[in-house]
Structures are given as C-alpha cells and as structure tokens.
Amino acid sequence: MYPHSRPGALRLSALPALMLLLGLMTACAPVPPQPAAPGRLQGEALGLKPGPAAAGTAWWRAWGDERLNALMDKALRDAPSLALARARIAKAGAAVDNAAAADKPVTGVGLDIERQRFSEHGMYPPPLAGSVQNTATLQAGISYDWDFFGRHQAALQASLGQQRAWQAEAEAARLNIASAVLRAWLGLARSVSQEQLLQQQIVLRQQALDLVRQRRTAGLDTDIELRGAEAPLADLQRQALALQQLAQGYRVQLAALSVQPLDALADWKPALPAEVAPAQAPNLDLLASRPDVSAALARVEAAGYEITAARGRFYPDLTLNAFAGFSSIGLDKLLESGSHQLGFGPSLRLPLFDTGRLRAGFKAAVAEQDAAVAAYNAAVLEGVRDAREQWEALRSLQAQQSPQEALLRSNEQQLRLAQERQAAGLGNRLPVLQAQQALIQQQRQTLDLRAQQLDSRVQLMRALGGEVPRTEPRA
C-alpha cells in the first residue's frame, strides 16, 4: 500500500529543513561510545590459529571392517541429533537470507477500490461534496532503506557468524556420534575376543579339574586340592556370563546410535584390529579446528557484529520511496491518462524518546559478547585439558606395551618348558595345563591393553576435533 498524492507531486523542498532539524535534535539521543575490547581470547594467548571446524578423518576404515563402515555411515546419516543440527543450520540460513534482504529494495503493487460519501464540509467542492462515489487507486511502488551507517551489513555478518556456529555445532555432533560408535564397537570387539579366550580357559580348567579328580580317586591328592581346582572354574563361568551381558550392552548402544533394531546386530562378533602403531604427541594447533572451539569463536565474532548493529540503531534511518500509478473518482476513469500519479521522496527517522529500549538493546549486545568470549575461553581451556588428559592416558598405555609383551613371552617359554618336561617323562600333564591357563591369562591382559589403547586413540581423536595426531608438539 502506498500513500496517495496529487499527480506529479514531488515533495523535496522540505528535505533541507528536515535534515537541519534532525541535526539539531541528535543531542537528545546520544550514540553510546564504542565498548572496550573484550577480554583476551585464550586461543590467542595459546597462539592457536583460527580455522574452520574439522570434518574429521574416517580413519576407522583402515581397520577393514565393512560392517563397521556401513554402521557408521548409517549413524552419521540417520541420528536424530544430526537431523536437529541440520534443521538449526537451515534456520540459520533463513536468518542470513532475511538479513541480506534488508539491504535490497522492496517493490510492490497495490489496488484499492472503495465506495464512499464525500463530506459536504471537506476539501472537495460540489458536485463531489455530499455525493457517494467509487474511488480506485492502482499503484506500484519501491522503497529502499539506505544503510548509511552499516547496520544492515553488521546484521548480515552477525547472522553469518551464527550460521557458522551452527555448522560447527553440527560437526561437533558428528564427532560425538562417531566417537561413541567407535568406542562401542571397540567395546563389543574386546568383549567378544575376551569371551573366546575365556572359553579356552574354561576348557583347560575343566581338564585340570578332571585330572585332579582322577588323582583324588587314586589317593594322590586330597580334598583340599580338589576344592582348589573347582573354585577357578566357577569364577571363569561367572566371568563368561558377565562378558556376554557386557557385549549385549554394547550391541544395544550401537543399535541406538545407528537407529536400527537390536536384532540387526545380534550375531555381530567383530574382531579388534591386530596392530596398534605408536602415536606421536598431539600438536595444540589442532585444537583451533575442534568443532566446539570453532563454534564458540564464530559466536564471539557474531556478537561483535551484533554490537555494531545495535549501535547503528541510534543513527538516522533514511528510506527512499517512489511510487507511480493511477487514482480516480469513478472506476471508468481509473486508467485514463489524466488519472496518473507519481511521487518520490525520502523518509527520515531518528529515535529521540525511545524510553531506553535502544540503550538496553545495546547493553544486552555488549553483555552477549562478554558471555561469548567467556564461553570461547572455557571451550579452549577444556579442549587443552581434554587433549592433554587423553594423550597422557594413551602414553601410559603405550609405555605398558613393552612389559606386557615381556610377560607374554615369559609365559610362552614356561609352557614350552612344561611341555618338554612332560614329553621327557619328568612331569605329568597338570603343569602343562596350568602353564596354558597362565598363558591365556596373559593373552587376555594383552588384548585388554590393546583395546584400551585403541579406545584412548578414539578419545584423543575426539579431543582434537576429529584429527589424528601425527606431528610433534610445538616448541
């Protein structure tokens, strides 16, 4: 809808007076000073170079488990948390489009048709005065809000910053899901492998128990030896049930993460990767690409633009308007050449008595930036703590590898000696069974250590934003 005007009326003569009047009245609405720079960012203090959120590396594919790869793809495609993240990104994109539209001209066409009685004491003379007539206006118009003080551009940059933040949040959600899937998969593989070794122990314990029973019957052993041989077997059977329950729990986690029924994973018995190469110390530069850090930094930048936009609302708002169309009394004359009208002129607005709303909005924008800086610093410090903690855990596990391998070799030698003594007739089969059980126990501990190292690697990968550490730490 556009204002009516006499044909050809151009109201420009009042512009200098309006500008002078507004210039004199600006003292009534003082623009707040630019706020002091926010506190120092911890990322700068640590020398981190800002970068986009890391998309992560699918390094689990090198383990060669196609079922894991398919399950991971499904989890990263169908997880509800990722659907929520995608919806938030789409909403942020709409906010960007809305902010960008503020710097574009607005056009429209309007048609008004009315039947009215003209006042006998109004501005219209007879014969219109006191008569009832049809009136019509067909008009096209365009208006443009001139962004003299950068308010629109600041709002657009703030919306873009929020969009980047939500994109980084989506990467953080992907990273959390990927690490949860990997940890549950490793837990399932460890439980399955442990159960397989445990079943071998149960068979050996049963054989040892049968041998002790034979010796007890022959009077070579007493009830003490018999009871001592029965207790370990019962404990191993208990451990087997516990491992089965643990494996089922991991299957439940994987089914929930990949959004599929539990029956789809009922028969899955993955194996742990055979090799665990030593990892090098992480570079703290990787923390700059950690998704939660990237999201927090994007919000700091967006908050800075919000302050600029809030400050810009104290300045005059100049809108340029133009219209052209037809207006007539009587529908039959609407499109006649004499009914045309057009106009052009600026609209100036300056808030003078806003009851403190603009200043309150400005203060809120400043407080929001302070909160964003604090959240960013907390994210950086948490990232440093998390990465260091996971690296120290992994380094400790790597240091245990060599002693554990030595224990494993020692038990292999003990088994070989026991077998040689039995073959030479210097001992019975019981020492061989005991040596086999001890060896399997060390194999179980070696497997546990390998599983812990792999799990710690996943945790370190998550702490570094999805990156695998390959470089030495900075000096």
Secondary structure as the mmCIF struct_conf table of DSSP 4:
data_model
#
loop_
_struct_conf.conf_type_id
_struct_conf.id
_struct_conf.beg_label_comp_id
_struct_conf.beg_label_asym_id
_struct_conf.beg_label_seq_id
_struct_conf.end_label_comp_id
_struct_conf.end_label_asym_id
_struct_conf.end_label_seq_id
TURN_TY1_P TURN_TY1_P1 PRO A 7 GLY A 8
TURN_TY1_P TURN_TY1_P2 SER A 13 ALA A 14
HELX_RH_AL_P HELX_RH_AL_P1 LEU A 15 MET A 25
HELX_RH_3T_P HELX_RH_3T_P1 THR A 26 CYS A 28
BEND BEND1 ALA A 29 ALA A 29
HELX_LH_PP_P HELX_LH_PP_P1 PRO A 30 LEU A 41
HELX_RH_AL_P HELX_RH_AL_P2 GLN A 42 ALA A 45
TURN_TY1_P TURN_TY1_P3 LEU A 46 GLY A 47
HELX_LH_PP_P HELX_LH_PP_P2 LEU A 48 PRO A 50
HELX_LH_PP_P HELX_LH_PP_P3 PRO A 52 ALA A 54
HELX_RH_3T_P HELX_RH_3T_P2 TRP A 59 TRP A 63
HELX_RH_AL_P HELX_RH_AL_P3 GLU A 66 ASP A 78
HELX_RH_AL_P HELX_RH_AL_P4 PRO A 80 ALA A 101
TURN_TY1_P TURN_TY1_P4 ALA A 102 ASP A 103
BEND BEND2 LYS A 104 LYS A 104
STRN STRN1 VAL A 106 ARG A 117
HELX_LH_PP_P HELX_LH_PP_P4 PHE A 118 SER A 119
TURN_TY1_P TURN_TY1_P5 GLU A 120 HIS A 121
BEND BEND3 GLY A 122 MET A 123
HELX_LH_PP_P HELX_LH_PP_P5 TYR A 124 PRO A 125
TURN_TY1_P TURN_TY1_P6 PRO A 126 GLY A 130
STRN STRN2 VAL A 132 TRP A 146
TURN_TY1_P TURN_TY1_P7 PHE A 148 PHE A 149
BEND BEND4 GLY A 150 GLY A 150
HELX_RH_AL_P HELX_RH_AL_P5 ARG A 151 THR A 217
TURN_TY1_P TURN_TY1_P8 ALA A 218 GLY A 219
BEND BEND5 LEU A 220 ASP A 221
HELX_RH_AL_P HELX_RH_AL_P6 ASP A 223 LEU A 257
TURN_TY1_P TURN_TY1_P9 SER A 258 VAL A 259
BEND BEND6 GLN A 260 GLN A 260
HELX_RH_3T_P HELX_RH_3T_P3 LEU A 262 LEU A 265
TURN_TY1_P TURN_TY1_P10 ALA A 266 ASP A 267
BEND BEND7 ALA A 274 ALA A 274
HELX_LH_PP_P HELX_LH_PP_P6 ALA A 277 ASN A 283
HELX_RH_3T_P HELX_RH_3T_P4 LEU A 284 SER A 289
HELX_RH_AL_P HELX_RH_AL_P7 PRO A 291 GLY A 312
TURN_TY1_P TURN_TY1_P11 ARG A 313 PHE A 314
BEND BEND8 TYR A 315 TYR A 315
STRN STRN3 ASP A 317 ILE A 329
BEND BEND9 GLY A 330 GLY A 330
HELX_RH_3T_P HELX_RH_3T_P5 LEU A 331 LYS A 333
TURN_TY1_P TURN_TY1_P12 LEU A 334 LEU A 335
BEND BEND10 GLU A 336 GLU A 336
HELX_RH_3T_P HELX_RH_3T_P6 SER A 337 SER A 339
STRN STRN4 HIS A 340 ARG A 349
BEND BEND11 LEU A 352 LEU A 352
TURN_TY1_P TURN_TY1_P13 THR A 355 GLY A 356
HELX_RH_AL_P HELX_RH_AL_P8 ARG A 357 ALA A 399
TURN_TY1_P TURN_TY1_P14 GLN A 400 GLN A 400
HELX_RH_AL_P HELX_RH_AL_P9 GLN A 401 ALA A 423
TURN_TY1_P TURN_TY1_P15 ALA A 424 GLY A 425
BEND BEND12 LEU A 426 GLY A 427
BEND BEND13 ARG A 429 ARG A 429
HELX_RH_AL_P HELX_RH_AL_P10 LEU A 430 ALA A 463
TURN_TY1_P TURN_TY1_P16 LEU A 464 GLY A 465
BEND BEND14 GLY A 466 GLY A 466
HELX_LH_PP_P HELX_LH_PP_P7 GLU A 467 PRO A 469
BEND BEND15 THR A 471 THR A 471
HELX_LH_PP_P HELX_LH_PP_P8 GLU A 472 ARG A 474
#
